[in-house]
Amino acid sequence: MIHPSHIRTLVRPLIALFAIMIGIDLAWSGPMINDPKGFHDIPWGTSLSSRLDLEPIRSSPHIVEYLRKERPSSFAGAEMTSILYVSLDDQFARVVIRYQGDKVHGEVLNHLQGRFGRLDRIPGQMARGLTQQYNWRGPDTEINLTYQASTERGYVFIDSRTLAPRFNDDITDSAE
């Protein structure tokens, strides 16, 4: 017969493991189907400076960020906090989408999975966590969605796989 103190000794590590798993960041990845090769019919590498529907909001010698002149910004059938178009040396390279709310997160995730492919989940995995990350990778485009459940904030980065790595070229080792 097992003594009650031995049961407590065995159960405590299991409870601790379960508590750790609840707070673990979750990440799912899947191959991309239907690579968009850009965003909203703007191909990667396009010059954004000549577009009449975009206005520059921030610029540096190599990077210029744009917003659409029309508001509100929408994506996946929902209103977004912002949709930022980013060019690198006057070549369209990235889109940064920000949104707020659990309901909007569900709509964005469903849209991305419906358009770019279902994510591979292992049976028994949790679909919740403090920070959830989802990734799709195609030949020309990479999509990364991060959702912070505690603040109900979501971020989608849609990148040109060729151009986006060049964002790091101007960052110095000294972080000046």
C-alpha positions as CSV (number, residue, x, y, z in Angstrom):
1,M,0.0,0.0,0.0
2,I,1.2,3.5,-0.9
3,H,1.6,5.9,2.0
4,P,-0.2,9.3,1.6
5,S,3.0,11.2,1.9
6,H,4.4,9.4,-1.1
7,I,1.3,10.3,-3.1
8,R,1.9,14.0,-2.3
9,T,5.5,13.6,-3.3
10,L,4.4,12.3,-6.7
11,V,1.6,14.7,-7.3
12,R,3.4,17.9,-6.6
13,P,5.8,17.7,-9.6
14,L,2.9,16.9,-11.8
15,I,1.0,20.0,-10.6
16,A,4.1,22.1,-11.1
17,L,4.5,20.8,-14.6
18,F,0.9,21.5,-15.4
19,A,1.2,25.1,-14.1
20,I,4.3,25.7,-16.2
21,M,2.5,24.3,-19.3
22,I,-0.4,26.8,-18.9
23,G,1.9,29.7,-19.2
24,I,4.2,28.4,-21.9
25,D,4.3,30.3,-25.2
26,L,2.7,28.3,-27.9
27,A,4.0,28.1,-31.5
28,W,2.5,26.4,-34.5
29,S,3.9,26.4,-38.0
30,G,2.7,25.1,-41.4
31,P,3.7,25.2,-45.0
32,M,2.0,28.0,-47.0
33,I,-0.4,27.3,-49.8
34,N,-1.3,30.1,-52.2
35,D,1.8,32.3,-51.6
36,P,0.4,35.9,-52.1
37,K,3.8,37.3,-53.4
38,G,2.9,40.6,-51.8
39,F,-0.1,42.2,-50.0
40,H,-3.4,43.6,-51.3
41,D,-2.3,43.2,-54.9
42,I,1.0,45.1,-54.3
43,P,3.8,42.7,-55.3
44,W,7.0,42.5,-53.3
45,G,9.6,44.9,-54.6
46,T,7.1,47.5,-55.9
47,S,8.0,51.2,-55.3
48,L,5.5,52.5,-52.7
49,S,6.7,56.2,-53.1
50,S,4.7,56.7,-56.3
51,R,1.4,55.2,-55.0
52,L,-1.3,57.8,-54.5
53,D,-3.3,55.6,-52.0
54,L,-0.4,55.5,-49.5
55,E,1.1,58.3,-47.4
56,P,4.5,58.1,-45.7
57,I,4.4,58.5,-41.9
58,R,8.0,57.7,-40.9
59,S,11.2,57.5,-42.8
60,S,14.9,56.9,-42.4
61,P,17.6,56.8,-45.0
62,H,16.6,53.2,-46.1
63,I,13.2,52.5,-44.5
64,V,9.9,54.3,-45.2
65,E,6.6,53.3,-43.4
66,Y,3.3,54.1,-45.1
67,L,-0.4,54.0,-44.1
68,R,-3.3,53.9,-46.5
69,K,-5.0,57.3,-46.9
70,E,-8.4,55.7,-46.5
71,R,-9.5,54.7,-43.0
72,P,-10.4,52.5,-41.2
73,S,-8.0,49.7,-42.0
74,S,-9.5,46.3,-42.4
75,F,-8.1,42.8,-42.9
76,A,-9.8,39.4,-42.6
77,G,-13.2,41.1,-42.6
78,A,-12.4,43.0,-39.3
79,E,-11.2,46.4,-38.4
80,M,-7.5,46.6,-37.5
81,T,-5.8,49.0,-35.3
82,S,-3.3,49.7,-38.1
83,I,-1.9,48.3,-41.3
84,L,1.6,49.6,-42.0
85,Y,3.3,49.1,-45.4
86,V,7.1,49.2,-45.2
87,S,9.6,49.7,-48.0
88,L,13.3,49.1,-47.9
89,D,15.3,51.2,-50.3
90,D,12.0,52.0,-52.1
91,Q,11.1,48.3,-52.5
92,F,7.9,47.0,-50.8
93,A,9.2,44.5,-48.2
94,R,6.9,44.1,-45.2
95,V,3.3,44.7,-43.9
96,V,2.7,45.1,-40.1
97,I,-0.9,44.6,-39.0
98,R,-1.9,45.4,-35.4
99,Y,-5.3,44.5,-33.9
100,Q,-7.0,44.3,-30.6
101,G,-9.4,41.8,-29.1
102,D,-9.9,38.0,-28.8
103,K,-12.8,38.0,-31.3
104,V,-10.8,39.8,-33.9
105,H,-7.9,37.4,-33.2
106,G,-10.2,34.5,-34.0
107,E,-11.2,36.1,-37.3
108,V,-7.7,36.9,-38.3
109,L,-6.5,33.3,-37.5
110,N,-9.4,31.7,-39.3
111,H,-8.8,34.0,-42.4
112,L,-5.1,33.1,-42.5
113,Q,-5.6,29.4,-42.1
114,G,-8.4,29.5,-44.7
115,R,-6.2,31.3,-47.2
116,F,-2.7,30.0,-46.5
117,G,-3.2,26.6,-45.0
118,R,-4.2,24.9,-41.8
119,L,-1.6,24.7,-39.0
120,D,-0.3,21.4,-37.9
121,R,-1.3,20.7,-34.3
122,I,-0.5,17.6,-32.3
123,P,-3.5,16.0,-30.8
124,G,-3.8,17.0,-27.1
125,Q,-2.0,20.4,-27.5
126,M,-3.6,23.4,-25.9
127,A,-4.8,26.2,-28.2
128,R,-4.4,28.8,-25.5
129,G,-1.4,30.4,-23.8
130,L,-0.1,33.8,-22.7
131,T,1.6,34.3,-26.1
132,Q,0.5,32.4,-29.1
133,Q,2.6,32.3,-32.3
134,Y,1.6,31.0,-35.8
135,N,3.8,30.9,-38.9
136,W,3.3,30.2,-42.6
137,R,6.2,30.0,-45.0
138,G,5.9,30.1,-48.7
139,P,8.5,30.4,-51.5
140,D,8.2,34.3,-51.6
141,T,6.3,35.2,-48.4
142,E,6.5,34.5,-44.7
143,I,3.6,35.3,-42.4
144,N,4.1,35.5,-38.6
145,L,1.1,36.1,-36.3
146,T,1.7,36.8,-32.6
147,Y,-1.1,37.1,-30.1
148,Q,-0.7,38.2,-26.5
149,A,-3.7,36.9,-24.6
150,S,-3.1,38.9,-21.5
151,T,-3.4,42.2,-23.3
152,E,-5.6,40.9,-26.2
153,R,-3.2,42.4,-28.8
154,G,-2.2,40.8,-32.0
155,Y,0.5,41.4,-34.6
156,V,0.8,40.0,-38.1
157,F,4.0,40.4,-40.0
158,I,3.8,39.6,-43.7
159,D,7.3,39.7,-45.2
160,S,9.0,39.3,-48.5
161,R,11.4,36.4,-47.9
162,T,14.0,38.0,-50.2
163,L,13.8,41.6,-49.0
164,A,12.9,41.4,-45.2
165,P,16.3,39.9,-44.2
166,R,17.9,43.2,-45.4
167,F,16.2,45.1,-42.5
168,N,19.0,43.8,-40.3
169,D,21.8,45.2,-42.6
170,D,21.6,48.7,-41.1
171,I,21.7,47.5,-37.5
172,T,25.2,47.8,-36.0
173,D,26.7,45.5,-33.6
174,S,27.0,48.3,-31.1
175,A,23.2,49.0,-31.3
176,E,23.8,52.7,-31.8
